[in-house]
Amino acid sequence: MSSIELKAVEKWFGAVQVIKGVDLSIEEGEFIIFVGPSGCGKSTLLRMIAGLEDTSRGEIIIGGRDVTAEPPSKRGLAMVFQSYALYPHMSVRDNMGFSLKAAGAPKAEITQKVDAAAKVLKLEALLERRPKDLSGGQRQRVAIGRSIVREPTAFLFDEPLSNLDAALRVEMRLEIAKLHQSLTSTMIYVTHDQVEAMTLADKIVVLQGGVIEQVGSPRELYERPGNLFVAQFIGSPKMNVVPCQVSNNQFTLPGHRSGPAPAAANTAATHIGTRPEHITVVADGQGHCSGEVEVSEYLGADVMLFVQCDQLGLLTVRHVGDTDVRAGQRVGLQFDESRTHFFNQAGLALRD
């Protein structure tokens, strides 16, 4: 395994710049996930690391070696794509060992490496089957196994679970997490699914418009977002953001009540953010604001309430467990003041 470093990396398609001077250091053995909206550049950045896209400017360093101008075959990386790309006429064993066979590896070495990878991925009983006889999750494990046998310096995953149904995605998330723990290899993973990002990553890289908005652990990005974009992109349902005024260490909501604010937010803050699970339903007329419940969604363990709060707009509240609050009822909402976030006009987080 190796560290990977990007230095002022840019990518241009003609006159259009899609990656805008990205700097990023990935330590040996880290599991890094690129997330962001469609078109943010996350897959392009992954393909640049793999060598499948040329780097217009900047440097890509793998294991201390500048590989910017080197072809994919010289970078020592293994890539797992969204499509399984398995040979339909070959068995699982032959699919997994094909790259080694093409490289001229001895038959005994191929057998040993394929058997070892199959054991890690629990594919031993499937080695003689063809891809058409496998489920979607099994095919994806074969595609991952094909990468493992090459013993790469790092694994690159390009939305590998997007073709699977919800149940299989959960199963494969667990398999990939266990795989990283057992191999301790450097892994870079691209997804639009923030659940995958939050559950798998050591660090998340949030991208927007070809630039990095923030890098940090899932907990750091969730609890201490650096700006309004990250605050609303990480977390589902997304953070509630409403306008406010702050002075003398107190925030005031338009048409509603006030609460404490950090000194850094004085006069500079224009918006306050609070996550759905950090709002408590109280009696109408109490709490920080009041409104009418428009929709109540029962989800079993949780109930999602969508409350129209006059000048503040529609707020989302996550209530743990069941509740007798129903649509059409007026309620008060109490924010957890220790977990509120303040943002200035430019969308930057304000903290002491």
Summary of the structure (lengths in Angstrom):
residues: 352
radius of gyration: 24.3
end to end distance: 39.3
largest distance: 77.2
contacts: 1140
relative contact order: 0.12
helix: 30%
strand: 34%
